[in-house]
Amino acid sequence: METNILDIVIWTGAAISLLGLLGLVWCIVSVSRAKRAKLDDEAMRAVLKSAIPLNLGALFLSVIGLMMVIVGIFLG
């Protein structure tokens, strides 16, 4: 069995997408912990402010990874 470059693209894309998914789960857990802690308004805003860039980065990773998987499947 020989490894094709598109196989590498597919598996790399799957790994990147999984990293993005883990980042999304981390954001969900982080915000839900803050919500359960019943923080005051200012502290909750600080938690949400720090979670938004991480959430967007995780979404970006997921999208790029899925695009790599789809391109690898279509071209392979």
FIKOLZA-1660 file (N, C-alpha, C; in steps of 0.1 Angstrom, whole numbers, plus 5000, padded with zeros to 4 digits):
% residues 76
   i   px   py   pz ch aa at
   1 5008 4988 5000  A  M  N
   1 5000 5000 5000  A  M CA
   1 5009 5012 5000  A  M  C
   2 5007 5020 4990  A  E  N
   2 5016 5033 4989  A  E CA
   2 5007 5044 4994  A  E  C
   3 5014 5054 4999  A  T  N
   3 5007 5066 5005  A  T CA
   3 5007 5077 4994  A  T  C
   4 4995 5081 4991  A  N  N
   4 4993 5092 4981  A  N CA
   4 4994 5105 4989  A  N  C
   5 4998 5116 4982  A  I  N
   5 4998 5129 4988  A  I CA
   5 4984 5134 4992  A  I  C
   6 4974 5129 4985  A  L  N
   6 4960 5133 4988  A  L CA
   6 4956 5126 5001  A  L  C
   7 4961 5114 5003  A  D  N
   7 4958 5107 5016  A  D CA
   7 4963 5115 5028  A  D  C
   8 4975 5120 5026  A  I  N
   8 4981 5129 5036  A  I CA
   8 4973 5141 5039  A  I  C
   9 4968 5147 5028  A  V  N
   9 4959 5159 5029  A  V CA
   9 4947 5156 5036  A  V  C
  10 4941 5144 5033  A  I  N
  10 4928 5140 5040  A  I CA
  10 4930 5138 5055  A  I  C
  11 4941 5131 5058  A  W  N
  11 4943 5128 5073  A  W CA
  11 4948 5140 5080  A  W  C
  12 4956 5149 5074  A  T  N
  12 4960 5161 5080  A  T CA
  12 4948 5170 5083  A  T  C
  13 4939 5171 5073  A  G  N
  13 4927 5179 5074  A  G CA
  13 4918 5173 5085  A  G  C
  14 4917 5160 5087  A  A  N
  14 4909 5154 5097  A  A CA
  14 4915 5158 5111  A  A  C
  15 4928 5157 5112  A  A  N
  15 4935 5161 5125  A  A CA
  15 4932 5175 5128  A  A  C
  16 4934 5184 5118  A  I  N
  16 4931 5199 5121  A  I CA
  16 4917 5201 5125  A  I  C
  17 4908 5194 5118  A  S  N
  17 4894 5196 5122  A  S CA
  17 4891 5191 5136  A  S  C
  18 4897 5180 5140  A  L  N
  18 4896 5175 5153  A  L CA
  18 4901 5185 5164  A  L  C
  19 4912 5191 5160  A  L  N
  19 4918 5202 5169  A  L CA
  19 4908 5213 5171  A  L  C
  20 4902 5217 5160  A  G  N
  20 4891 5228 5161  A  G CA
  20 4880 5223 5169  A  G  C
  21 4875 5211 5167  A  L  N
  21 4864 5206 5175  A  L CA
  21 4868 5206 5190  A  L  C
  22 4880 5202 5194  A  L  N
  22 4884 5202 5208  A  L CA
  22 4884 5216 5213  A  L  C
  23 4888 5226 5205  A  G  N
  23 4888 5240 5209  A  G CA
  23 4874 5245 5211  A  G  C
  24 4864 5240 5203  A  L  N
  24 4850 5244 5205  A  L CA
  24 4845 5238 5218  A  L  C
  25 4848 5226 5220  A  V  N
  25 4844 5219 5233  A  V CA
  25 4850 5226 5245  A  V  C
  26 4862 5230 5244  A  W  N
  26 4869 5238 5255  A  W CA
  26 4861 5251 5258  A  W  C
  27 4858 5258 5247  A  C  N
  27 4850 5271 5249  A  C CA
  27 4837 5268 5255  A  C  C
  28 4830 5258 5251  A  I  N
  28 4817 5255 5257  A  I CA
  28 4818 5252 5272  A  I  C
  29 4828 5244 5275  A  V  N
  29 4830 5240 5289  A  V CA
  29 4834 5252 5297  A  V  C
  30 4843 5261 5292  A  S  N
  30 4847 5273 5299  A  S CA
  30 4836 5282 5302  A  S  C
  31 4827 5285 5292  A  V  N
  31 4816 5294 5294  A  V CA
  31 4806 5288 5303  A  V  C
  32 4803 5275 5302  A  S  N
  32 4793 5269 5311  A  S CA
  32 4798 5268 5326  A  S  C
  33 4811 5267 5328  A  R  N
  33 4817 5268 5342  A  R CA
  33 4815 5282 5347  A  R  C
  34 4817 5292 5339  A  A  N
  34 4815 5305 5343  A  A CA
  34 4800 5308 5346  A  A  C
  35 4792 5302 5338  A  K  N
  35 4777 5304 5340  A  K CA
  35 4773 5298 5353  A  K  C
  36 4778 5286 5356  A  R  N
  36 4774 5278 5368  A  R CA
  36 4780 5285 5381  A  R  C
  37 4791 5293 5379  A  A  N
  37 4797 5299 5390  A  A CA
  37 4789 5312 5394  A  A  C
  38 4779 5315 5386  A  K  N
  38 4771 5327 5389  A  K CA
  38 4780 5340 5392  A  K  C
  39 4788 5342 5382  A  L  N
  39 4797 5354 5383  A  L CA
  39 4789 5367 5381  A  L  C
  40 4794 5378 5386  A  D  N
  40 4787 5391 5384  A  D CA
  40 4789 5394 5369  A  D  C
  41 4782 5405 5365  A  D  N
  41 4781 5409 5351  A  D CA
  41 4795 5412 5345  A  D  C
  42 4803 5419 5352  A  E  N
  42 4816 5423 5347  A  E CA
  42 4826 5411 5346  A  E  C
  43 4825 5402 5355  A  A  N
  43 4834 5390 5354  A  A CA
  43 4829 5381 5343  A  A  C
  44 4816 5380 5341  A  M  N
  44 4811 5371 5330  A  M CA
  44 4815 5377 5317  A  M  C
  45 4814 5391 5316  A  R  N
  45 4819 5397 5303  A  R CA
  45 4833 5394 5300  A  R  C
  46 4841 5394 5311  A  A  N
  46 4856 5391 5309  A  A CA
  46 4858 5377 5304  A  A  C
  47 4850 5367 5309  A  V  N
  47 4852 5353 5305  A  V CA
  47 4847 5352 5290  A  V  C
  48 4836 5358 5287  A  L  N
  48 4831 5358 5273  A  L CA
  48 4840 5365 5264  A  L  C
  49 4846 5376 5268  A  K  N
  49 4856 5383 5259  A  K CA
  49 4868 5375 5256  A  K  C
  50 4872 5367 5266  A  S  N
  50 4884 5358 5264  A  S CA
  50 4880 5346 5256  A  S  C
  51 4868 5342 5256  A  A  N
  51 4864 5329 5249  A  A CA
  51 4861 5332 5234  A  A  C
  52 4857 5344 5231  A  I  N
  52 4853 5347 5217  A  I CA
  52 4864 5345 5207  A  I  C
  53 4876 5350 5209  A  P  N
  53 4887 5348 5199  A  P CA
  53 4891 5333 5198  A  P  C
  54 4890 5326 5210  A  L  N
  54 4894 5312 5209  A  L CA
  54 4883 5304 5202  A  L  C
  55 4870 5308 5203  A  N  N
  55 4859 5302 5196  A  N CA
  55 4860 5304 5181  A  N  C
  56 4863 5316 5177  A  L  N
  56 4865 5319 5163  A  L CA
  56 4877 5312 5157  A  L  C
  57 4888 5311 5165  A  G  N
  57 4899 5303 5160  A  G CA
  57 4896 5289 5158  A  G  C
  58 4889 5283 5168  A  A  N
  58 4885 5269 5167  A  A CA
  58 4876 5266 5155  A  A  C
  59 4867 5276 5153  A  L  N
  59 4858 5274 5141  A  L CA
  59 4866 5275 5128  A  L  C
  60 4876 5284 5128  A  F  N
  60 4885 5285 5116  A  F CA
  60 4892 5272 5114  A  F  C
  61 4898 5266 5124  A  L  N
  61 4905 5254 5123  A  L CA
  61 4896 5243 5117  A  L  C
  62 4884 5242 5123  A  S  N
  62 4874 5232 5118  A  S CA
  62 4871 5233 5104  A  S  C
  63 4869 5246 5099  A  V  N
  63 4865 5248 5085  A  V CA
  63 4877 5245 5076  A  V  C
  64 4889 5249 5080  A  I  N
  64 4900 5246 5071  A  I CA
  64 4903 5231 5070  A  I  C
  65 4902 5224 5082  A  G  N
  65 4904 5210 5082  A  G CA
  65 4893 5203 5073  A  G  C
  66 4881 5207 5074  A  L  N
  66 4870 5200 5066  A  L CA
  66 4872 5203 5051  A  L  C
  67 4877 5215 5048  A  M  N
  67 4880 5219 5034  A  M CA
  67 4891 5210 5029  A  M  C
  68 4901 5208 5037  A  M  N
  68 4912 5199 5033  A  M CA
  68 4907 5185 5030  A  M  C
  69 4898 5180 5039  A  V  N
  69 4893 5167 5037  A  V CA
  69 4885 5166 5024  A  V  C
  70 4877 5176 5021  A  I  N
  70 4868 5175 5009  A  I CA
  70 4877 5177 4997  A  I  C
  71 4887 5185 4997  A  V  N
  71 4896 5187 4985  A  V CA
  71 4903 5174 4983  A  V  C
  72 4908 5168 4993  A  G  N
  72 4915 5155 4992  A  G CA
  72 4906 5144 4986  A  G  C
  73 4894 5144 4990  A  I  N
  73 4884 5133 4985  A  I CA
  73 4881 5136 4971  A  I  C
  74 4878 5148 4967  A  F  N
  74 4874 5152 4954  A  F CA
  74 4886 5149 4944  A  F  C
  75 4898 5153 4948  A  L  N
  75 4909 5151 4939  A  L CA
  75 4915 5137 4938  A  L  C
  76 4912 5130 4949  A  G  N
  76 4918 5116 4950  A  G CA
  76 4909 5106 4944  A  G  C
% end
